[in-house]
Amino acid sequence: MIEVQIKTPAPPDCQLSIVRRVLDEAVVKVEKMSTFNEELRSLIDLKARNIEKILSELPATCVFSPVAKDEVKILFKGHTCHVALTILKSGCLISSAVLEKDNVTWNIICDEDSFIKLSRELEKEGVEFEIIYKGRFGEKDKVTLREEEILKIALEKGYFDFPKKIKLEELASQLNIAPSTLSEILRRGQKKVLERYFSGS
């Protein structure tokens, strides 16, 4: 099993274009995508200050559920996107997708044969694509056990709270490591978590 990240131009036929129009004012991530009767269903996480205005412009086929004052989950039912359909019909899973104005970054899980089939299908349809990452599943930006343990302890002890409930030196003392070592582990772990979050995978 492999994990692949590809970037394609934003498909002109994709009905998620209504969401792309608000990208300057919002953070949009496609969290899940599946097919139903040759049409797509997509679960989108949208964060914005003017959510009510954005929701008023959505088609009637959308169902939404508020998560917070500035965040909502949107289910797009029965929409089209030939690139997403090609990915799914090739036997690949779309774990997430990040929408940009002109591009979409697709995070895909598949086997080698399905990826070869996908590459051929995209080329046959004239879809330009760039392979950003390809590797064994679960290895991309993987947080190590040590990083995960320390991040969890730091979170539980209130290191990330504002104001902090514990200082770096005090946390380092409790973990019996040097403050400089702790700082490096925290930075490295946070970077991986943030990169994974913002890539949508």
Backbone as a printed PyTorch tensor [residue, N CA C, xyz], in Angstrom:
tensor([[[  0.8540,  -1.1910,   0.0000],
         [  0.0000,   0.0000,   0.0000],
         [  0.8890,   1.2390,   0.0000]],

        [[  0.5330,   2.2210,  -0.8090],
         [  1.3280,   3.4410,  -0.9050],
         [  0.4590,   4.6770,  -0.6760]],

        [[  1.1330,   5.7420,  -0.3560],
         [  0.4860,   7.0390,  -0.1510],
         [  1.0370,   7.9780,  -1.2180]],

        [[  0.1460,   8.6400,  -1.9190],
         [  0.5560,   9.5110,  -3.0230],
         [ -0.1100,  10.8730,  -2.8720]],

        [[  0.6360,  11.9010,  -3.2130],
         [  0.0760,  13.2590,  -3.2320],
         [  0.3340,  13.8260,  -4.6200]],

        [[ -0.7480,  14.1630,  -5.3290],
         [ -0.5850,  14.7470,  -6.6600],
         [ -1.3020,  16.0940,  -6.7210]],

        [[ -0.7870,  16.9420,  -7.5920],
         [ -1.4150,  18.2490,  -7.8010],
         [ -1.8990,  18.3180,  -9.2350]],

        [[ -3.1610,  18.7500,  -9.4050],
         [ -3.7340,  18.9160, -10.7400],
         [ -4.3220,  20.3220, -10.8470]],

        [[ -4.5050,  20.8100, -12.0690],
         [ -5.2730,  22.0550, -12.2070],
         [ -6.6760,  21.8460, -11.6520]],

        [[ -7.2720,  22.8810, -11.1220],
         [ -8.6470,  22.7860, -10.6030],
         [ -9.5700,  22.3890, -11.7530]],

        [[-10.2700,  21.2530, -11.6470],
         [-11.1310,  20.8050, -12.7550],
         [-12.2480,  21.8100, -13.0310]],

        [[-12.4030,  22.2420, -14.2850],
         [-13.4290,  23.2410, -14.6040],
         [-14.8550,  22.7450, -14.3820]],

        [[-15.0480,  21.4070, -14.4440],
         [-16.4060,  20.8720, -14.2860],
         [-16.7720,  20.6010, -12.8250]],

        [[-15.8250,  20.8160, -11.9130],
         [-16.0610,  20.4620, -10.5130],
         [-17.0120,  21.4620,  -9.8510]],

        [[-18.0840,  20.9410,  -9.2870],
         [-19.0720,  21.8200,  -8.6630],
         [-18.6110,  22.3680,  -7.3150]],

        [[-17.4380,  21.9310,  -6.8710],
         [-16.8610,  22.5360,  -5.6700],
         [-16.2950,  23.9230,  -5.9690]],

        [[-16.3900,  24.3370,  -7.2430],
         [-15.8810,  25.6650,  -7.6220],
         [-16.5790,  26.7690,  -6.8470]],

        [[-17.8140,  26.5140,  -6.4090],
         [-18.5210,  27.5160,  -5.6120],
         [-17.7860,  27.7740,  -4.3010]],

        [[-17.1240,  26.7330,  -3.7880],
         [-16.3310,  26.8870,  -2.5690],
         [-15.0070,  27.5790,  -2.8750]],

        [[-14.4140,  27.2670,  -4.0370],
         [-13.1390,  27.8840,  -4.4090],
         [-13.2470,  29.3990,  -4.4890]],

        [[-14.4350,  29.9050,  -4.8170],
         [-14.6060,  31.3570,  -4.9560],
         [-14.3640,  32.1010,  -3.6450]],

        [[-14.4500,  31.3960,  -2.5300],
         [-14.2970,  32.0680,  -1.2300],
         [-12.9450,  31.7750,  -0.5880]],

        [[-12.0090,  31.2270,  -1.3590],
         [-10.7320,  30.8290,  -0.7750],
         [ -9.9270,  31.9810,  -0.1950]],

        [[-10.1250,  33.1930,  -0.7090],
         [ -9.4110,  34.3410,  -0.1400],
         [ -9.8970,  34.6560,   1.2670]],

        [[-11.1240,  34.2380,   1.5820],
         [-11.7190,  34.5570,   2.8830],
         [-11.8630,  33.3360,   3.7760]],

        [[-11.5040,  32.1520,   3.2870],
         [-11.7680,  30.9340,   4.0500],
         [-10.6510,  29.9090,   3.8880]],

        [[-10.6100,  28.9640,   4.8280],
         [ -9.7260,  27.7970,   4.7380],
         [-10.6340,  26.6090,   4.4310]],

        [[-10.3560,  25.9240,   3.3250],
         [-11.2290,  24.8520,   2.8550],
         [-10.4320,  23.5630,   2.6860]],

        [[-10.9380,  22.4750,   3.2940],
         [-10.3180,  21.1640,   3.1260],
         [-11.3940,  20.1340,   2.8300]],

        [[-11.1640,  19.3330,   1.7860],
         [-12.0560,  18.2130,   1.5020],
         [-11.5720,  17.0520,   2.3670]],

        [[-12.4280,  16.6060,   3.2900],
         [-12.0080,  15.5830,   4.2450],
         [-12.3250,  14.1670,   3.7870]],

        [[-13.4170,  13.9870,   3.0540],
         [-13.8010,  12.6600,   2.5580],
         [-14.4510,  12.8270,   1.2010]],

        [[-14.3220,  11.7670,   0.3790],
         [-14.9400,  11.8110,  -0.9310],
         [-15.3020,  10.3860,  -1.3460]],

        [[-16.5170,  10.2060,  -1.8410],
         [-16.9340,   8.8830,  -2.3000],
         [-17.8780,   9.0360,  -3.4830]],

        [[-18.1550,   7.9020,  -4.1460],
         [-19.0800,   7.9340,  -5.2880],
         [-20.3970,   7.2760,  -4.8990]],

        [[-21.4590,   7.7590,  -5.5260],
         [-22.7930,   7.1860,  -5.3280],
         [-23.5550,   7.3880,  -6.6270]],

        [[-23.8610,   6.2750,  -7.2990],
         [-24.5590,   6.3400,  -8.5940],
         [-23.8540,   7.2710,  -9.5850]],

        [[-22.5310,   7.0740,  -9.7230],
         [-21.7220,   7.8480, -10.6770],
         [-21.6040,   9.3280, -10.3230]],

        [[-22.0530,   9.7110,  -9.1460],
         [-21.8830,  11.0900,  -8.6960],
         [-21.0650,  11.0920,  -7.4210]],

        [[-20.5230,  12.2590,  -7.1100],
         [-19.6570,  12.3800,  -5.9370],
         [-20.3910,  12.9110,  -4.7260]],

        [[-19.9090,  12.4900,  -3.5760],
         [-20.3030,  13.0980,  -2.3110],
         [-19.0130,  13.5150,  -1.6260]],

        [[-18.9730,  14.7430,  -1.1590],
         [-17.7570,  15.2580,  -0.5140],
         [-18.0900,  15.9040,   0.8140]],

        [[-17.2750,  15.5930,   1.8120],
         [-17.4010,  16.2420,   3.1100],
         [-16.3060,  17.2900,   3.2110]],

        [[-16.7220,  18.5330,   3.4160],
         [-15.7790,  19.6580,   3.4250],
         [-15.7700,  20.3330,   4.7870]],

        [[-14.5700,  20.6650,   5.2320],
         [-14.4260,  21.4770,   6.4410],
         [-14.1100,  22.8960,   5.9840]],

        [[-14.9450,  23.8460,   6.3810],
         [-14.7730,  25.2340,   5.9590],
         [-14.6730,  26.1350,   7.1860]],

        [[-13.6160,  26.9340,   7.2310],
         [-13.4310,  27.8820,   8.3290],
         [-13.3650,  29.2870,   7.7370]],

        [[-14.2120,  30.1720,   8.2450],
         [-14.2590,  31.5440,   7.7340],
         [-14.9770,  32.4380,   8.7290]],

        [[-14.7470,  33.7360,   8.5840],
         [-15.4200,  34.6970,   9.4710],
         [-16.8560,  34.9770,   9.0080]],

        [[-17.0610,  34.9040,   7.6930],
         [-18.3850,  35.2330,   7.1370],
         [-19.1240,  33.9780,   6.6860]],

        [[-19.2190,  32.9990,   7.5740],
         [-19.7990,  31.7000,   7.2210],
         [-21.2470,  31.8150,   6.7550]],

        [[-22.0330,  32.6460,   7.3970],
         [-23.4590,  32.7550,   7.0230],
         [-23.6250,  33.1710,   5.5670]],

        [[-22.8090,  34.1250,   5.1190],
         [-22.8670,  34.5880,   3.7190],
         [-22.5050,  33.4460,   2.7690]],

        [[-21.4580,  32.6950,   3.1100],
         [-21.0150,  31.5870,   2.2590],
         [-22.1060,  30.5190,   2.1800]],

        [[-22.7020,  30.1810,   3.3190],
         [-23.7390,  29.1480,   3.3450],
         [-24.9650,  29.5490,   2.5350]],

        [[-25.2620,  30.8410,   2.5090],
         [-26.4380,  31.3080,   1.7590],
         [-26.2650,  31.1300,   0.2520]],

        [[-25.0170,  30.9830,  -0.2100],
         [-24.7500,  30.8360,  -1.6420],
         [-24.6140,  29.3790,  -2.0800]],

        [[-24.6960,  28.4440,  -1.1290],
         [-24.5460,  27.0320,  -1.4800],
         [-25.8050,  26.4940,  -2.1460]],

        [[-25.6490,  25.5250,  -3.0480],
         [-26.8330,  24.9310,  -3.6880],
         [-27.6660,  24.1380,  -2.6800]],

        [[-28.9080,  23.8880,  -3.0320],
         [-29.8490,  23.2060,  -2.1270],
         [-29.4450,  21.7630,  -1.8430]],

        [[-28.5670,  21.1950,  -2.6820],
         [-28.1360,  19.8060,  -2.4750],
         [-27.1260,  19.6810,  -1.3370]],

        [[-26.7020,  20.7930,  -0.7770],
         [-25.7110,  20.7680,   0.3070],
         [-26.3920,  20.6820,   1.6650]],

        [[-25.7810,  19.9010,   2.5390],
         [-26.2270,  19.8080,   3.9210],
         [-25.0610,  20.2810,   4.7770]],

        [[-25.3320,  21.1300,   5.7480],
         [-24.2190,  21.6140,   6.5690],
         [-24.5130,  21.4770,   8.0540]],

        [[-23.4270,  21.3670,   8.8010],
         [-23.5240,  21.2100,  10.2460],
         [-22.4850,  22.1050,  10.9040]],

        [[-22.9140,  23.1240,  11.6650],
         [-21.9610,  24.0080,  12.3300],
         [-21.1190,  23.2460,  13.3590]],

        [[-19.8370,  23.5590,  13.4160],
         [-18.9190,  22.9540,  14.3790],
         [-18.5520,  23.9800,  15.4410]],

        [[-18.3680,  25.2200,  14.9930],
         [-18.0410,  26.3410,  15.8760],
         [-18.5580,  27.6080,  15.2060]],

        [[-18.3440,  28.7300,  15.8690],
         [-18.8220,  30.0110,  15.3350],
         [-18.2660,  30.2940,  13.9420]],

        [[-17.0140,  29.8830,  13.7140],
         [-16.3630,  30.1750,  12.4420],
         [-15.9890,  28.9150,  11.6580]],

        [[-16.6650,  27.7950,  11.9560],
         [-16.3440,  26.5410,  11.2590],
         [-17.6150,  25.7460,  10.9970]],

        [[-17.6650,  25.1240,   9.8160],
         [-18.8350,  24.3310,   9.4520],
         [-18.3870,  23.1430,   8.5950]],

        [[-19.0870,  22.0150,   8.7550],
         [-18.8770,  20.8540,   7.8920],
         [-19.9860,  20.8790,   6.8410]],

        [[-19.5950,  20.7150,   5.5910],
         [-20.5640,  20.7650,   4.4920],
         [-20.5190,  19.4500,   3.7230]],

        [[-21.6940,  18.8430,   3.5160],
         [-21.7880,  17.6470,   2.7010],
         [-22.3470,  18.0410,   1.3420]],

        [[-21.5030,  17.9210,   0.3070],
         [-21.9340,  18.1770,  -1.0720],
         [-22.4380,  16.8530,  -1.6360]],

        [[-23.7090,  16.7910,  -1.9510],
         [-24.2800,  15.5560,  -2.4870],
         [-24.4950,  15.6990,  -3.9950]],

        [[-24.1780,  14.6340,  -4.7170],
         [-24.4950,  14.5730,  -6.1390],
         [-23.8160,  15.6220,  -6.9860]],

        [[-22.5040,  15.8310,  -6.7890],
         [-21.8060,  16.7910,  -7.6500],
         [-20.8370,  16.0520,  -8.5660]],

        [[-20.2530,  16.7690,  -9.4900],
         [-19.3630,  16.1530, -10.4730],
         [-17.9550,  16.7200, -10.3580]],

        [[-16.9890,  15.8930, -10.7460],
         [-15.5770,  16.3100, -10.8510],
         [-14.8710,  15.1550, -11.5450]],

        [[-14.5130,  15.3490, -12.8100],
         [-13.9840,  14.2250, -13.5750],
         [-12.6510,  13.7260, -13.0280]],

        [[-11.8420,  14.6060, -12.4120],
         [-10.5530,  14.1650, -11.8600],
         [-10.7890,  13.2590, -10.6540]],

        [[-11.6770,  13.6800,  -9.7470],
         [-11.9810,  12.8600,  -8.5720],
         [-12.5660,  11.5100,  -8.9830]],

        [[-13.4680,  11.5140,  -9.9670],
         [-14.0630,  10.2610, -10.4300],
         [-13.0120,   9.3480, -11.0530]],

        [[-12.0730,   9.9290, -11.7880],
         [-10.9930,   9.1410, -12.3980],
         [-10.1380,   8.4900, -11.3160]],

        [[ -9.8160,   9.2590, -10.2630],
         [ -9.0090,   8.7270,  -9.1510],
         [ -9.7310,   7.5510,  -8.5010]],

        [[-11.0080,   7.7340,  -8.2030],
         [-11.7780,   6.6900,  -7.5150],
         [-12.0020,   5.4610,  -8.4020]],

        [[-12.2720,   5.6830,  -9.6920],
         [-12.5080,   4.5560, -10.5970],
         [-11.2370,   3.7620, -10.8760]],

        [[-10.0820,   4.3720, -10.6070],
         [ -8.8100,   3.6670, -10.8130],
         [ -8.5070,   2.7230,  -9.6520]],

        [[ -9.3780,   2.7260,  -8.6460],
         [ -9.1690,   1.8510,  -7.4990],
         [ -8.4290,   2.5160,  -6.3620]],

        [[ -8.2790,   3.8440,  -6.4380],
         [ -7.5830,   4.5930,  -5.3910],
         [ -8.5990,   5.1890,  -4.4160]],

        [[ -8.1520,   5.4620,  -3.2070],
         [ -8.9710,   6.1620,  -2.2150],
         [ -8.4740,   7.5950,  -2.0980]],

        [[ -9.3950,   8.5350,  -2.0260],
         [ -9.0240,   9.9290,  -1.7810],
         [ -9.1740,  10.1680,  -0.2860]],

        [[ -8.0430,  10.3280,   0.4060],
         [ -8.1150,  10.5310,   1.8540],
         [ -8.4410,  11.9780,   2.1930]],

        [[ -8.0170,  12.9080,   1.3290],
         [ -8.3720,  14.3200,   1.4920],
         [ -7.9140,  15.0720,   0.2490]],

        [[ -8.3490,  16.3240,   0.1600],
         [ -7.9210,  17.1810,  -0.9470],
         [ -7.8940,  18.6180,  -0.4460]],

        [[ -6.9340,  19.3720,  -0.9270],
         [ -6.8200,  20.7790,  -0.5400],
         [ -7.1040,  21.6280,  -1.7700]],

        [[ -8.1140,  22.4810,  -1.6690],
         [ -8.5050,  23.3460,  -2.7800],
         [ -7.6930,  24.6300,  -2.7530]],

        [[ -7.2080,  25.0120,  -3.9200],
         [ -6.5810,  26.3070,  -4.1060],
         [ -7.3220,  26.9940,  -5.2460]],

        [[ -6.9470,  28.2310,  -5.5450],
         [ -7.6360,  28.9550,  -6.6200],
         [ -7.5210,  28.2370,  -7.9590]],

        [[ -6.3040,  27.8030,  -8.2970],
         [ -6.0720,  27.2190,  -9.6140],
         [ -5.7250,  25.7400,  -9.5840]],

        [[ -5.4700,  25.1890,  -8.3940],
         [ -5.0170,  23.8050,  -8.2880],
         [ -5.7570,  23.0560,  -7.1830]],

        [[ -5.6710,  21.7350,  -7.2780],
         [ -6.1350,  20.8700,  -6.1920],
         [ -5.0110,  19.9020,  -5.8720]],

        [[ -4.6930,  19.7630,  -4.5890],
         [ -3.7260,  18.7610,  -4.1570],
         [ -4.5150,  17.5850,  -3.5980]],

        [[ -4.3600,  16.4210,  -4.2430],
         [ -5.0990,  15.2110,  -3.8770],
         [ -4.2090,  14.3060,  -3.0470]],

        [[ -4.6940,  13.8790,  -1.8890],
         [ -3.9920,  12.9070,  -1.0560],
         [ -4.6660,  11.5570,  -1.2620]],

        [[ -3.8870,  10.6040,  -1.7640],
         [ -4.4360,   9.3430,  -2.2590],
         [ -3.7600,   8.1600,  -1.5690]],

        [[ -4.5600,   7.1140,  -1.2950],
         [ -4.0320,   5.8490,  -0.7840],
         [ -4.4060,   4.7770,  -1.7980]],

        [[ -3.4140,   3.9710,  -2.1960],
         [ -3.6850,   2.9570,  -3.2190],
         [ -2.5760,   1.9100,  -3.2210]],

        [[ -2.6920,   0.9510,  -4.1300],
         [ -1.5690,   0.0460,  -4.3640],
         [ -0.8710,   0.4910,  -5.6510]],

        [[  0.2560,  -0.1200,  -5.9280],
         [  1.0720,   0.3000,  -7.0810],
         [  0.3140,   0.1530,  -8.3950]],

        [[ -0.4190,  -0.9530,  -8.5580],
         [ -1.1700,  -1.1810,  -9.8100],
         [ -2.2310,  -0.1080, -10.0320]],

        [[ -2.9440,   0.2590,  -8.9530],
         [ -3.9820,   1.2940,  -9.0710],
         [ -3.3670,   2.6430,  -9.4250]],

        [[ -2.1800,   2.9220,  -8.8710],
         [ -1.5330,   4.2020,  -9.1760],
         [ -1.0850,   4.2460, -10.6380]],

        [[ -0.5720,   3.1320, -11.1430],
         [ -0.1730,   3.0740, -12.5540],
         [ -1.4020,   3.2890, -13.4460]],

        [[ -2.5020,   2.6260, -13.0800],
         [ -3.7620,   2.7830, -13.8330],
         [ -4.2260,   4.2400, -13.7920]],

        [[ -4.1430,   4.8640, -12.6210],
         [ -4.5460,   6.2640, -12.4760],
         [ -3.6910,   7.1730, -13.3550]],

        [[ -2.3880,   6.9760, -13.3200],
         [ -1.4800,   7.7970, -14.1330],
         [ -1.8370,   7.7100, -15.6080]],

        [[ -2.0990,   6.4830, -16.0810],
         [ -2.4520,   6.2800, -17.4940],
         [ -3.7740,   6.9550, -17.8400]],

        [[ -4.7660,   6.8240, -16.9300],
         [ -6.0790,   7.4250, -17.1720],
         [ -6.0010,   8.9500, -17.2180]],

        [[ -5.2330,   9.5380, -16.3020],
         [ -5.0920,  11.0030, -16.2840],
         [ -4.4020,  11.4880, -17.5540]],

        [[ -3.3560,  10.7630, -17.9790],
         [ -2.6520,  11.1280, -19.2200],
         [ -3.5840,  11.0000, -20.4180]],

        [[ -4.3820,   9.9100, -20.4470],
         [ -5.3200,   9.6740, -21.5600],
         [ -6.3530,  10.7940, -21.6420]],

        [[ -6.7690,  11.3130, -20.4790],
         [ -7.7720,  12.3880, -20.4580],
         [ -7.1520,  13.7710, -20.6020]],

        [[ -5.8270,  13.8250, -20.7270],
         [ -5.1550,  15.1120, -20.9110],
         [ -5.0830,  15.9600, -19.6430]],

        [[ -5.1720,  15.3030, -18.4830],
         [ -5.0910,  16.0320, -17.2100],
         [ -3.6310,  16.1400, -16.7910]],

        [[ -3.1360,  17.3600, -16.6940],
         [ -1.7670,  17.5600, -16.2170],
         [ -1.7260,  17.2720, -14.7260]],

        [[ -0.6860,  16.5590, -14.2870],
         [ -0.5480,  16.3110, -12.8570],
         [  0.9250,  16.2500, -12.4670]],

        [[  1.1660,  16.6510, -11.2330],
         [  2.5210,  16.6480, -10.6850],
         [  2.5150,  15.7600,  -9.4490]],

        [[  3.4470,  14.8100,  -9.4020],
         [  3.5650,  13.9470,  -8.2220],
         [  4.3990,  14.6940,  -7.1840]],

        [[  3.7660,  15.0500,  -6.0740],
         [  4.4540,  15.7860,  -5.0120],
         [  5.1290,  14.8220,  -4.0400]],

        [[  4.4420,  13.7080,  -3.7730],
         [  4.9940,  12.7080,  -2.8530],
         [  4.4800,  11.3360,  -3.2400]],

        [[  5.3630,  10.3350,  -3.0890],
         [  4.9620,   8.9380,  -3.2890],
         [  5.8260,   8.0820,  -2.3820]],

        [[  5.1910,   7.3280,  -1.5070],
         [  5.9450,   6.4850,  -0.5850],
         [  5.0380,   5.4950,   0.1110]],

        [[  5.6440,   4.6940,   0.9610],
         [  4.8520,   3.7030,   1.6880],
         [  3.8640,   4.3840,   2.6220]],

        [[  2.6930,   3.7780,   2.7410],
         [  1.6180,   4.3600,   3.5450],
         [  2.0640,   4.5520,   4.9950]],

        [[  1.7670,   5.7460,   5.5210],
         [  2.0340,   6.0350,   6.9220],
         [  3.4110,   6.5910,   7.2150]],

        [[  4.2840,   6.6530,   6.1990],
         [  5.6470,   7.1320,   6.4610],
         [  5.8080,   8.6270,   6.2260]],

        [[  4.8940,   9.2230,   5.4680],
         [  5.0240,  10.6430,   5.1390],
         [  4.8930,  11.4940,   6.3970]],

        [[  5.9430,  12.2620,   6.6890],
         [  5.9490,  13.1780,   7.8330],
         [  5.5080,  12.4790,   9.1170]],

        [[  5.9180,  11.2290,   9.2810],
         [  5.4570,  10.4510,  10.4300],
         [  6.0820,  10.9680,  11.7260]],

        [[  5.2280,  11.2160,  12.7040],
         [  5.6990,  11.6360,  14.0180],
         [  6.2360,  10.4040,  14.7220]],

        [[  7.4750,  10.4830,  15.2480],
         [  8.0650,   9.3380,  15.9340],
         [  7.3640,   9.1200,  17.2720]],

        [[  7.5560,   7.9250,  17.8380],
         [  6.9550,   7.6070,  19.1320],
         [  7.4120,   8.6060,  20.1940]],

        [[  8.7150,   8.9220,  20.1900],
         [  9.2600,   9.8690,  21.1750],
         [  8.6250,  11.2470,  21.0300]],

        [[  8.5070,  11.7220,  19.7710],
         [  7.8860,  13.0280,  19.5230],
         [  6.4270,  13.0320,  19.9640]],

        [[  5.7200,  11.9430,  19.6600],
         [  4.3040,  11.8640,  20.0270],
         [  4.1270,  11.8640,  21.5470]],

        [[  4.9810,  11.0960,  22.2480],
         [  4.9110,  11.0380,  23.7120],
         [  5.1380,  12.4170,  24.3310]],

        [[  6.1680,  13.1130,  23.8390],
         [  6.5180,  14.4180,  24.4110],
         [  5.4720,  15.4740,  24.0670]],

        [[  4.9640,  15.4480,  22.8420],
         [  3.9010,  16.3860,  22.4790],
         [  2.6600,  16.1720,  23.3460]],

        [[  2.3200,  14.8990,  23.5890],
         [  1.1450,  14.5640,  24.4120],
         [  1.3400,  15.0480,  25.8500]],

        [[  2.5160,  14.7980,  26.4200],
         [  2.8010,  15.2340,  27.7970],
         [  2.7720,  16.7550,  27.8820]],

        [[  3.3870,  17.4220,  26.8930],
         [  3.4210,  18.8930,  26.8750],
         [  2.0150,  19.4610,  26.8000]],

        [[  1.1650,  18.8280,  25.9980],
         [ -0.2310,  19.2730,  25.8800],
         [ -0.9730,  19.0830,  27.2000]],

        [[ -0.8040,  17.9140,  27.7880],
         [ -1.4920,  17.6070,  29.0570],
         [ -1.0240,  18.5110,  30.2010]],

        [[  0.2620,  18.8770,  30.2020],
         [  0.8150,  19.7100,  31.2800],
         [  0.5150,  21.1920,  31.0830]],

        [[ -0.0590,  21.5540,  29.9230],
         [ -0.4190,  22.9500,  29.6780],
         [  0.6650,  23.7960,  29.0510]],

        [[  1.6560,  23.1440,  28.4160],
         [  2.7390,  23.9040,  27.7740],
         [  2.2210,  24.7470,  26.6070]],

        [[  1.1890,  24.2510,  25.9180],
         [  0.6540,  24.9620,  24.7600],
         [ -0.4970,  25.9110,  25.1270]],

        [[ -0.8650,  25.9460,  26.4060],
         [ -1.9310,  26.8510,  26.8470],
         [ -1.4570,  28.3020,  26.8050]],

        [[ -2.4100,  29.2120,  26.8220],
         [ -2.0700,  30.6400,  26.8970],
         [ -2.8340,  31.2620,  28.0530]],

        [[ -2.1400,  31.7080,  29.0810],
         [ -0.6840,  31.6150,  29.2650],
         [ -0.2640,  30.1830,  29.5940]],

        [[  1.0230,  29.8950,  29.3830],
         [  1.5460,  28.5500,  29.6380],
         [  1.3850,  28.1850,  31.1040]],

        [[  0.9980,  26.9190,  31.3430],
         [  0.8930,  26.4360,  32.7210],
         [  2.2140,  25.8490,  33.2080]],

        [[  3.1150,  25.5950,  32.2570],
         [  4.4300,  25.0580,  32.6110],
         [  5.4630,  25.6100,  31.6370]],

        [[  6.6200,  25.9560,  32.1560],
         [  7.6890,  26.4940,  31.3100],
         [  8.5110,  25.3530,  30.7260]],

        [[  9.2440,  25.6740,  29.6590],
         [ 10.0700,  24.6880,  28.9640],
         [ 11.0620,  24.0410,  29.9250]],

        [[ 11.7280,  24.8530,  30.7410],
         [ 12.7510,  24.3430,  31.6500],
         [ 12.1520,  23.3700,  32.6780]],

        [[ 10.9680,  23.7150,  33.1890],
         [ 10.3050,  22.8650,  34.1770],
         [  9.8670,  21.5420,  33.5520]],

        [[  9.3220,  21.6110,  32.3310],
         [  8.9020,  20.4040,  31.6260],
         [ 10.1090,  19.5230,  31.3180]],

        [[ 11.2200,  20.1430,  30.8970],
         [ 12.4500,  19.4060,  30.5970],
         [ 12.9650,  18.6900,  31.8390]],

        [[ 12.8630,  19.3780,  32.9910],
         [ 13.3070,  18.7860,  34.2490],
         [ 12.4610,  17.5600,  34.5970]],

        [[ 11.1530,  17.6650,  34.3930],
         [ 10.2620,  16.5400,  34.6960],
         [ 10.5230,  15.3520,  33.7690]],

        [[ 10.9190,  15.6540,  32.5210],
         [ 11.1980,  14.5990,  31.5420],
         [ 12.6500,  14.1130,  31.6150]],

        [[ 13.4380,  14.7840,  32.4590],
         [ 14.8480,  14.4420,  32.6630],
         [ 15.6810,  14.5580,  31.3740]],

        [[ 15.4050,  15.6320,  30.6110],
         [ 16.1990,  15.9260,  29.4140],
         [ 16.5660,  17.4080,  29.4140]],

        [[ 17.5500,  17.7670,  28.6120],
         [ 17.9940,  19.1620,  28.5440],
         [ 16.9280,  20.0190,  27.8690]],

        [[ 16.7390,  21.2690,  28.3120],
         [ 15.7610,  22.1620,  27.6760],
         [ 15.9780,  22.3020,  26.1750]],

        [[ 17.2480,  22.3630,  25.7490],
         [ 17.5400,  22.5130,  24.3110],
         [ 17.0730,  21.2800,  23.5280]],

        [[ 17.2310,  20.0880,  24.1310],
         [ 16.7770,  18.8510,  23.4890],
         [ 15.2580,  18.8220,  23.4050]],

        [[ 14.6040,  19.2060,  24.5140],
         [ 13.1450,  19.2460,  24.5300],
         [ 12.6130,  20.2180,  23.4870]],

        [[ 13.2320,  21.3970,  23.4000],
         [ 12.8150,  22.4090,  22.4360],
         [ 12.9070,  21.8650,  21.0090]],

        [[ 13.9870,  21.1480,  20.7030],
         [ 14.1840,  20.5930,  19.3640],
         [ 13.1230,  19.5210,  19.0550]],

        [[ 12.8460,  18.6440,  20.0310],
         [ 11.8490,  17.5810,  19.8300],
         [ 10.4640,  18.1860,  19.6150]],

        [[ 10.1300,  19.1980,  20.4230],
         [  8.8210,  19.8580,  20.2850],
         [  8.6780,  20.5350,  18.9270]],

        [[  9.7240,  21.2480,  18.5030],
         [  9.6700,  21.9520,  17.2070],
         [  9.5370,  20.9660,  16.0590]],

        [[ 10.3250,  19.8850,  16.1180],
         [ 10.2880,  18.8840,  15.0560],
         [  8.9100,  18.2200,  14.9870]],

        [[  8.3720,  17.8440,  16.1350],
         [  7.0570,  17.2040,  16.1750],
         [  5.9440,  18.1280,  15.7150]],

        [[  5.9850,  19.3960,  16.1740],
         [  4.9670,  20.3770,  15.7750],
         [  5.0090,  20.6270,  14.2750]],

        [[  6.2200,  20.6920,  13.7130],
         [  6.3700,  20.9280,  12.2710],
         [  5.7040,  19.8040,  11.4760]],

        [[  5.9240,  18.5540,  11.8850],
         [  5.3210,  17.4140,  11.1830],
         [  3.8000,  17.4470,  11.2890]],

        [[  3.3020,  17.7360,  12.4890],
         [  1.8550,  17.7960,  12.6990],
         [  1.2370,  18.9060,  11.8470]],

        [[  1.8810,  20.0780,  11.8290],
         [  1.3550,  21.2120,  11.0480],
         [  1.4220,  20.9520,   9.5590]],

        [[  2.5390,  20.3660,   9.0920],
         [  2.6620,  20.0450,   7.6640],
         [  1.5890,  19.0570,   7.2370]],

        [[  1.3340,  18.0580,   8.0860],
         [  0.3120,  17.0720,   7.7650],
         [ -1.0720,  17.7010,   7.7790]],

        [[ -1.3120,  18.5910,   8.7210],
         [ -2.6240,  19.2540,   8.8210],
         [ -2.8790,  20.1290,   7.5900]],

        [[ -1.8880,  20.9590,   7.2270],
         [ -2.1020,  21.8990,   6.1310],
         [ -2.0200,  21.2300,   4.7590]],

        [[ -1.4270,  20.0230,   4.6980],
         [ -1.4590,  19.3220,   3.4170],
         [ -2.7780,  18.5740,   3.2810]],

        [[ -3.5850,  18.4340,   4.4440],
         [ -4.8560,  17.7500,   4.3240],
         [ -4.8100,  16.2850,   4.4470]],

        [[ -3.6720,  15.7260,   4.7800],
         [ -3.5940,  14.2970,   4.8800],
         [ -3.7400,  13.8570,   6.2870]]])
